[in-house]
Amino acid sequence: MDAKRDMNGAEETSGDARRAYWTQQMERGYDVVQDVLRLPVEECGEPFASLLEAAATAGVEMQFSETNIAGTLERVFFMRESLVRKVVDVGRALDERGWILKIEDAYRSLEMQRQLVLKPAVFDAILQKCIWECGGRLPPVELVARRSIVLIANIPKIGTHMSGSAIDISVVRRADGAEVWRGDPYLHMSERTPMRSPFVEPDALTNRLAITEVLEAHGFIHFPFEFWHYNQDDALGHIVSGKPGPARFGPVDWDPATNRVERCADPLRPLNALDIIEREIEAALERARRAGSPKAG
């Protein structure tokens, strides 16, 4: 075999390994989701508090994303008040390392989450990974829905942002304002997305784990399949950490005017049904065709 074929063979083997890892991680994530759906929640009704106000009051420098969700919706930098205090403590601990905690996202209403699932930049990335996973063939709608459940929480009970118990984060260096690099930017979707992906460079993995160590020292758990997501005291947190008993935070409707929370009426109902996912697959394929991207065979 000549050098070129050796190289191509190595590249093909690498691609196969990446696909196998992606599929394994997504199936593991799906199993975690099923456990989350079965775990009981006894919603405690704890009110929300502002992350921005708490950081300012404590004198802890933190940054907050200035982009909108799904292109139009303002981010809501609120979460359960007991967790806000812990986030500020995390910010203080990172500050001692010369790092600044950046909150990318916190609470999301059910409508915000529903729209995020269908956001083209996110949905298209997941669809393209599913096409790649299927060897270039168009995946069945059930597979896309299955992956979407893991990566963008298409069911309220598993979406801890809808419980007000999760944050998505980045971290920047105080010295020069550069991001503490974790291998990819926030919301990157690929086989590199799981926290301990073997396809991430060693320095990036070291940064991921150093940041996670600080969060976990304050009671947060990391979602193993996304390197930016941390949550606490919800069903996902109990399942990942092995904590027994019912969780105290579940998906809620939050009224910012009164700071009252009400349990989600139907926490197990998908935010986007299969027919909507199917429609969005067609829309994503059309966007890809217009952009000149390779299409499924």
N, C-alpha and C positions, 0 to 999 in steps of 0.2 A: 504494500500500500504506500502511495507516495505521500509527501509531507502535507500536500493540500488535503488529501482525503483523511489523513490522520487528524488534521486540524478540524475538518468538518465533522469527523466522527466524535471528537472531543466536545465540540459545540453541541452536537445532537445529544450526547450523553448528559451534558450539563442541562440542556433544556428539559430532558426527560426527568432529571432529578428535581428540577425546579417545579415542574408540573406535579410530580408525585408529592412533593412537600406541600405545595399549595392545596391540593386535594385533601391530603391528610389533615392539615390544619383546619380547613373549612369544615370537614366532617367532625373533627374534634369539637370545633366551635358549635356546630349544630347539636351535638350531644349535650354540651353545656347548656345550651338554650332550652333543650327539653327538660333538663333538671330544674332550671329556673322556673319554667312554666308550672312545674309540679309543687314547688316549694310554697308553703303558706305565707301570706303577708297579713300582718295586723297593723294596718295604717294607724299611726299614732297622732296624726293631725298637727305635727309640729309646723309652725309658721316658717316663712322664708326671711332671709336678710340679704342685704346688698353686699356683694364682694367689694365693689368699688368703695363704698362708704366705710366698711370695716378696715380695709387696707389703709385708707387715708387717716382714719381715727387712730390706728395703731402706729402710724408713721412708717409703714412697711411699703417700700417701693414695689409696685407690681404694674404690669402692662396688661392691656385688654385689646382683643382683636377689634379692628375698625371696619371689618367687612360685614356684609349682611348674609343671612342664611337664605339659601335658594335664590339669591340675587335681590330680594326685595324686603325680607323680614329683618327687623332689628334684633340683634342678639340681646338676651336677657341675662345679665350678670348677677343673678340671684340664685340662692340654693337654701337648703334647710339651715336654720340659724346655728345649730350646734356644729354643723360642718363648716360653716363660714369661718368660725373661730379657728378651726383646725387648718383651713387653707391659709389663713393669715400666718399661722405658726409655720407652715411649710415655706411660705414666702420669706419669713424671717430666717429660717434655717438655710435656705438657698442663698440669701443675702450674705450670710457669713462666709460663703464660698466665693463671693464675688459674682454671683449669678442673680438674675432677675426672673421671677416667675411671670410668665405670660399666660393669661387665661384666654383660650381660644373660644370656649363655649361653656355654658353652664346649663341652666334650666331651659327646656324646650317644651312648649305646649304640644298637645297631640297634633294640632294642625301644622305647627312648625316642623315636627318630625315627619308628618305625612309628606309635606312638600320637599323636605330634605331627601327622602328616599328617592324621589323622582327628579332631583336636581341633575341636569344633564352632565355636569362635570363629574359627579359621583356615580350616577347610574351608568353612564357610558363606560367609565373605567371598569366597573364590575362586569358589565356585559362583555367587554373586550377580553377580560381575564377568563370569563366562562367560555368564550369562543376559543381562546388559546388552550384552555383546559381540555376542550373537546377536539383538539387537533385541527382547528381551523373551521370546524363545522358549526352551524348554528345550534346553540344549546336549546333543549326543551325549556319552556317557560318555568316548569317546576324547578329546574336547576338554578335558574337566575333568581327565583323567589327564595330558594333555600340559601343561596349565598347572601342575598340581601338581608335575610333575617339575622345572619351572623354579623355582617359588616355595618349595617345601617338600621338595625332594630325596627323591623316593620311590624312589630307587635308591642303594644304599650308596656306590658309587664317586664319585658326584657330590656326596654330602653330606659336606662337609669337616669338619663337626662330628664325624662318625663316624670321621674320621682323627685327631682330636685336634689339628687344625691350623687351627682357625677360632675366632673370637670374634664374637659379636653385641654391639654396644655402644650406649650412650647417653653423653652428657657433660653434666655439671652445672656451674654457676658456683659457685665457692667463696664468693663474696661474699654471695649470698642463697639458695643451694641450688636455684635454678630451673634447669630444663633448658636447655641451649644448643639452641635450637629449630631443628629441621631440617625443619619444615613439617608433620610428622605424628608421632605417637608410634611407638615400636618395634612392629613387626609389622603396621603399617597396610598393607593390600593394595589398591592402586588404580593408575591411570595416573600418580599422583604418587610411587609407590614407587621407580622407577628413579632412580639417583643424580643424573642430569642432566635430570630431567623438566622440560620447558618449562612445566609447569603449577604448579610450585612457586614461591613468592614469592622475589624476589631475595635478601632477607636470609637466608632459610632455605637457599637454594642456596649462598650464601657460607659459611654455617656448615658445611654438608655438606663443601664442598671444603676448608675450613681444617682440619677434623678429619682428612679423608682425607690431606691433605698430611703430617700428622704420622705417621700410620700407615705411609704409603708410604715415608717417610724411614727407617723401620726394617724395610723389606723386605716388608711386607704389601701385598697387592693388594686392591682393593675389587671386590666382585661388582657388575657394572654395573646389575643389575636390583633390587638391594635396598640402600638407603642406610645400613644398619646393619651389614653383614656384611663381615668382613675375614679373609683366610686367607693361607697361605704354604707353599711347598714341597710342594704336593700337585698332582694332575693339573689341577684348576681353575686354580690359581695359574700353572702353566706355560702353559696355553692362553691365559689372559687377558693375561699379561705377554709372551708370545712366547718364553719360555725353552725352549731345546731340551733334548732328552734325557729319560730317565725321571724321574718324580717319586719322591721318597724316602718320602713319607707316603701311605698308602692307608687305607681303612676297616679297623678292627681291633676285635677283642674285647679289652678291657683288664680285667685282674684287679687291683683296687685293693689286695688283700691282699699280693700278691707284686710288683706293679708290672711285670708281664710283659704283653707285647702279642702277639697272634696275628693273622695276616692273616685277614680275613673270607673265609669259605669260598666264598661265591658273591657277589662284589661287584656283579655285573650283574643280579641277580635283584631285581625290584621288591619293595619291602617290603609293598605292598598291591596285590593283583592287580585286574584290571578288574572282576571280579564284586564285590569288596569296595567299590571306588569307586562302582559302580552302586548298591549297597545304601546307601551313605552319602549318595548324592544323594537317594534317597527319604527317608532320615531327616532330611536338611537341609530338604527341601521341607515335611515334616510340621512341623518346628520353626518354619518360616516361616509356615505356615498357622495354627499355634497362636498365634503372635505377631501375626498380622494383617498380615503383610508382603504386598506385591504378589506375586502368583504369576506364573509363566511363562505366556504365552499359547500 
